[in-house]
Amino acid sequence: VAKELDLIQLKLKEKTNNITQAKRDQRNLDEELDSCNIKLLELEAAVQSFAEQNPQLGKQLTGKINKLTEFHQQIIREAEYRASKLNQAVSHLDEYNEMLESIIKWIEKAKTLLH
């Protein structure tokens, strides 16, 4: 799980100039984070069961799982921040395209008035 989270964190730092690709990447990262969450929950349940038989080792394992869970939460926050920035980029791109379309119409209208 830790390796998967490290890989997700690296992917979060990747950049692209393609909004469609960025959206697809974000969906994939969200799915990977969900998968890690499921694995963490299963691992936590297994450790709790194990801790009943071996409390000392169970306590150590619980501490390690807690650290993994904190790391998972940190990666989720990073993914949410990236998703927020992606949504802003989409909004700005839409605004830009609307302005560009309007400017092109004005230019065409100006050309017809000049001729």
Backbone as CSV, one residue per row, in Angstrom:
resi,resn,N_x,N_y,N_z,CA_x,CA_y,CA_z,C_x,C_y,C_z
1,VAL,0.839,-1.184,0.000,0.000,0.000,0.000,0.884,1.248,0.000
2,ALA,1.968,1.209,0.774,2.863,2.372,0.844,3.468,2.661,-0.525
3,LYS,3.859,1.604,-1.233,4.440,1.797,-2.570,3.410,2.382,-3.531
4,GLU,2.179,1.902,-3.428,1.111,2.434,-4.282,0.882,3.915,-3.991
5,LEU,0.887,4.276,-2.716,0.692,5.678,-2.341,1.856,6.543,-2.824
6,ASP,3.076,6.009,-2.735,4.239,6.743,-3.260,4.085,6.986,-4.753
7,LEU,3.635,5.960,-5.467,3.445,6.073,-6.914,2.352,7.089,-7.243
8,ILE,1.266,7.065,-6.498,0.183,8.032,-6.701,0.697,9.446,-6.454
9,GLN,1.500,9.602,-5.406,2.044,10.924,-5.097,2.921,11.429,-6.245
10,LEU,3.707,10.546,-6.829,4.523,10.934,-7.988,3.638,11.336,-9.167
11,LYS,2.587,10.568,-9.398,1.675,10.871,-10.507,0.986,12.220,-10.301
12,LEU,0.712,12.558,-9.045,0.066,13.840,-8.752,0.948,15.019,-9.146
13,LYS,2.242,14.809,-9.180,3.176,15.881,-9.513,3.393,16.017,-11.011
14,GLU,2.928,15.027,-11.794,3.082,15.095,-13.244,2.176,16.180,-13.804
15,LYS,2.646,16.798,-14.875,1.872,17.867,-15.510,1.601,17.494,-16.963
16,THR,0.515,18.033,-17.488,0.177,17.834,-18.888,-0.461,19.110,-19.416
17,ASN,-0.373,19.307,-20.713,-1.001,20.469,-21.342,-2.379,20.124,-21.895
18,ASN,-2.783,18.887,-21.749,-4.028,18.400,-22.320,-5.061,18.232,-21.198
19,ILE,-6.094,19.060,-21.230,-7.131,19.033,-20.182,-7.841,17.682,-20.142
20,THR,-8.153,17.145,-21.311,-8.847,15.855,-21.364,-8.004,14.773,-20.710
21,GLN,-6.714,14.769,-21.014,-5.806,13.786,-20.412,-5.706,14.010,-18.905
22,ALA,-5.651,15.256,-18.488,-5.560,15.572,-17.058,-6.805,15.070,-16.316
23,LYS,-7.981,15.231,-16.922,-9.217,14.739,-16.304,-9.183,13.219,-16.181
24,ARG,-8.731,12.561,-17.249,-8.638,11.102,-17.251,-7.649,10.638,-16.170
25,ASP,-6.508,11.311,-16.108,-5.504,10.971,-15.095,-6.069,11.147,-13.691
26,GLN,-6.831,12.220,-13.485,-7.407,12.487,-12.166,-8.394,11.387,-11.776
27,ARG,-9.218,10.963,-12.734,-10.165,9.869,-12.445,-9.409,8.597,-12.057
28,ASN,-8.328,8.301,-12.806,-7.534,7.108,-12.504,-6.901,7.199,-11.118
29,LEU,-6.388,8.377,-10.781,-5.784,8.561,-9.459,-6.823,8.393,-8.356
30,ASP,-8.016,8.911,-8.584,-9.092,8.756,-7.600,-9.427,7.276,-7.401
31,GLU,-9.463,6.522,-8.506,-9.739,5.083,-8.414,-8.620,4.364,-7.663
32,GLU,-7.375,4.746,-7.935,-6.244,4.138,-7.238,-6.290,4.453,-5.746
33,LEU,-6.664,5.673,-5.404,-6.788,6.046,-3.989,-7.910,5.261,-3.311
34,ASP,-9.010,5.064,-4.019,-10.106,4.257,-3.469,-9.645,2.821,-3.225
35,SER,-8.878,2.287,-4.169,-8.353,0.934,-4.032,-7.431,0.829,-2.818
36,CYS,-6.581,1.823,-2.631,-5.694,1.844,-1.458,-6.507,1.912,-0.174
37,ASN,-7.571,2.684,-0.186,-8.422,2.807,0.994,-9.028,1.457,1.363
38,ILE,-9.506,0.735,0.362,-10.092,-0.588,0.610,-9.038,-1.518,1.205
39,LYS,-7.842,-1.499,0.628,-6.759,-2.351,1.141,-6.399,-1.976,2.575
40,LEU,-6.359,-0.683,2.857,-6.053,-0.238,4.223,-7.111,-0.714,5.213
41,LEU,-8.374,-0.621,4.817,-9.452,-1.073,5.704,-9.363,-2.575,5.954
42,GLU,-9.060,-3.337,4.899,-8.920,-4.787,5.050,-7.723,-5.118,5.937
43,LEU,-6.635,-4.396,5.729,-5.431,-4.606,6.527,-5.690,-4.274,7.992
44,GLU,-6.387,-3.184,8.217,-6.713,-2.774,9.584,-7.561,-3.834,10.283
45,ALA,-8.534,-4.378,9.568,-9.390,-5.416,10.146,-8.574,-6.669,10.467
46,ALA,-7.667,-7.037,9.568,-6.832,-8.215,9.798,-5.915,-8.007,11.004
47,VAL,-5.355,-6.822,11.130,-4.462,-6.533,12.257,-5.246,-6.529,13.569
48,GLN,-6.455,-6.004,13.556,-7.272,-6.014,14.777,-7.547,-7.446,15.224
49,SER,-7.841,-8.292,14.258,-8.079,-9.699,14.567,-6.801,-10.349,15.102
50,PHE,-5.687,-10.040,14.462,-4.395,-10.579,14.880,-4.016,-10.077,16.272
51,ALA,-4.330,-8.818,16.553,-3.967,-8.201,17.834,-4.658,-8.884,19.009
52,GLU,-5.792,-9.499,18.758,-6.485,-10.216,19.830,-5.662,-11.412,20.295
53,GLN,-4.908,-12.006,19.369,-4.088,-13.174,19.694,-2.683,-12.773,20.138
54,ASN,-2.200,-11.655,19.601,-0.842,-11.217,19.909,-0.856,-9.700,20.132
55,PRO,-1.247,-9.265,21.323,-1.428,-7.835,21.588,-0.173,-6.986,21.365
56,GLN,0.981,-7.506,21.759,2.215,-6.722,21.649,2.538,-6.406,20.190
57,LEU,2.571,-7.427,19.361,2.868,-7.231,17.939,1.715,-6.495,17.252
58,GLY,0.503,-6.770,17.690,-0.663,-6.087,17.134,-0.593,-4.590,17.341
59,LYS,-0.079,-4.181,18.488,0.061,-2.755,18.791,1.047,-2.097,17.831
60,GLN,2.161,-2.783,17.570,3.160,-2.251,16.636,2.579,-2.138,15.222
61,LEU,1.882,-3.186,14.815,1.287,-3.177,13.472,0.217,-2.098,13.348
62,THR,-0.553,-1.904,14.403,-1.582,-0.860,14.399,-0.943,0.511,14.229
63,GLY,0.186,0.726,14.891,0.905,1.995,14.740,1.358,2.219,13.306
64,LYS,1.843,1.162,12.675,2.294,1.280,11.279,1.113,1.543,10.343
65,ILE,0.002,0.891,10.607,-1.189,1.118,9.777,-1.694,2.539,9.970
66,ASN,-1.623,3.041,11.189,-2.043,4.424,11.433,-1.193,5.402,10.632
67,LYS,0.114,5.147,10.550,0.992,6.003,9.747,0.619,5.920,8.272
68,LEU,0.330,4.703,7.808,-0.099,4.535,6.415,-1.408,5.268,6.155
69,THR,-2.315,5.197,7.103,-3.604,5.880,6.965,-3.403,7.392,6.909
70,GLU,-2.504,7.913,7.730,-2.201,9.351,7.691,-1.608,9.739,6.338
71,PHE,-0.708,8.902,5.827,-0.100,9.157,4.520,-1.180,9.130,3.434
72,HIS,-2.089,8.173,3.545,-3.199,8.070,2.592,-4.038,9.343,2.626
73,GLN,-4.334,9.842,3.820,-5.118,11.070,3.955,-4.386,12.265,3.343
74,GLN,-3.072,12.305,3.523,-2.270,13.378,2.929,-2.356,13.329,1.402
75,ILE,-2.258,12.137,0.845,-2.318,11.983,-0.613,-3.712,12.361,-1.112
76,ILE,-4.742,12.015,-0.352,-6.108,12.404,-0.730,-6.216,13.926,-0.785
77,ARG,-5.658,14.611,0.202,-5.696,16.084,0.200,-4.961,16.641,-1.021
78,GLU,-3.821,16.040,-1.357,-3.077,16.483,-2.537,-3.894,16.255,-3.811
79,ALA,-4.574,15.124,-3.881,-5.404,14.820,-5.053,-6.580,15.790,-5.142
80,GLU,-7.174,16.123,-4.009,-8.284,17.078,-3.998,-7.811,18.461,-4.436
81,TYR,-6.626,18.851,-3.997,-6.059,20.144,-4.398,-5.825,20.157,-5.909
82,ARG,-5.279,19.066,-6.420,-5.021,18.963,-7.864,-6.341,19.013,-8.642
83,ALA,-7.350,18.315,-8.145,-8.656,18.323,-8.806,-9.245,19.728,-8.813
84,SER,-9.069,20.449,-7.719,-9.550,21.827,-7.636,-8.857,22.705,-8.672
85,LYS,-7.543,22.565,-8.778,-6.782,23.343,-9.767,-7.184,22.959,-11.186
86,LEU,-7.454,21.692,-11.410,-7.894,21.234,-12.728,-9.244,21.852,-13.078
87,ASN,-10.153,21.893,-12.110,-11.457,22.513,-12.348,-11.316,24.002,-12.655
88,GLN,-10.385,24.661,-11.961,-10.127,26.076,-12.248,-9.590,26.243,-13.662
89,ALA,-8.692,25.353,-14.064,-8.113,25.430,-15.406,-9.194,25.242,-16.463
90,VAL,-10.093,24.307,-16.234,-11.190,24.070,-17.176,-12.060,25.318,-17.277
91,SER,-12.369,25.911,-16.137,-13.185,27.121,-16.112,-12.501,28.262,-16.863
92,HIS,-11.207,28.458,-16.618,-10.463,29.519,-17.303,-10.381,29.260,-18.801
93,LEU,-10.210,28.008,-19.177,-10.145,27.666,-20.597,-11.486,27.934,-21.274
94,ASP,-12.575,27.588,-20.617,-13.904,27.871,-21.166,-14.101,29.375,-21.340
95,GLU,-13.699,30.127,-20.327,-13.812,31.585,-20.381,-12.976,32.141,-21.538
96,TYR,-11.769,31.638,-21.684,-10.885,32.060,-22.769,-11.522,31.767,-24.124
97,ASN,-12.073,30.565,-24.281,-12.687,30.187,-25.558,-13.890,31.064,-25.888
98,GLU,-14.676,31.411,-24.869,-15.813,32.307,-25.086,-15.341,33.685,-25.533
99,MET,-14.291,34.186,-24.890,-13.753,35.496,-25.263,-13.177,35.454,-26.675
100,LEU,-12.479,34.389,-26.996,-11.890,34.243,-28.326,-12.979,34.220,-29.393
101,GLU,-14.029,33.476,-29.129,-15.150,33.397,-30.063,-15.776,34.778,-30.268
102,SER,-15.951,35.511,-29.188,-16.517,36.852,-29.267,-15.607,37.789,-30.061
103,ILE,-14.316,37.714,-29.821,-13.359,38.567,-30.538,-13.364,38.249,-32.026
104,ILE,-13.421,36.974,-32.359,-13.457,36.577,-33.774,-14.707,37.134,-34.446
105,LYS,-15.839,37.081,-33.755,-17.074,37.639,-34.313,-16.940,39.145,-34.521
106,TRP,-16.330,39.843,-33.573,-16.127,41.288,-33.703,-15.229,41.593,-34.895
107,ILE,-14.178,40.812,-35.052,-13.259,41.020,-36.177,-13.991,40.815,-37.497
108,GLU,-14.786,39.768,-37.582,-15.546,39.510,-38.808,-16.529,40.644,-39.086
109,LYS,-17.182,41.129,-38.038,-18.127,42.231,-38.196,-17.394,43.494,-38.650
110,ALA,-16.218,43.749,-38.068,-15.423,44.924,-38.451,-14.986,44.824,-39.909
111,LYS,-14.618,43.640,-40.346,-14.197,43.445,-41.743,-15.348,43.742,-42.698
112,THR,-16.554,43.286,-42.335,-17.697,43.538,-43.215,-18.044,45.024,-43.250
113,LEU,-17.846,45.721,-42.143,-18.125,47.155,-42.114,-17.099,47.945,-42.926
114,LEU,-15.868,47.459,-42.980,-14.813,48.144,-43.724,-14.945,47.930,-45.230
115,HIS,-15.587,46.885,-45.637,-15.706,46.595,-47.079,-17.005,47.023,-47.595
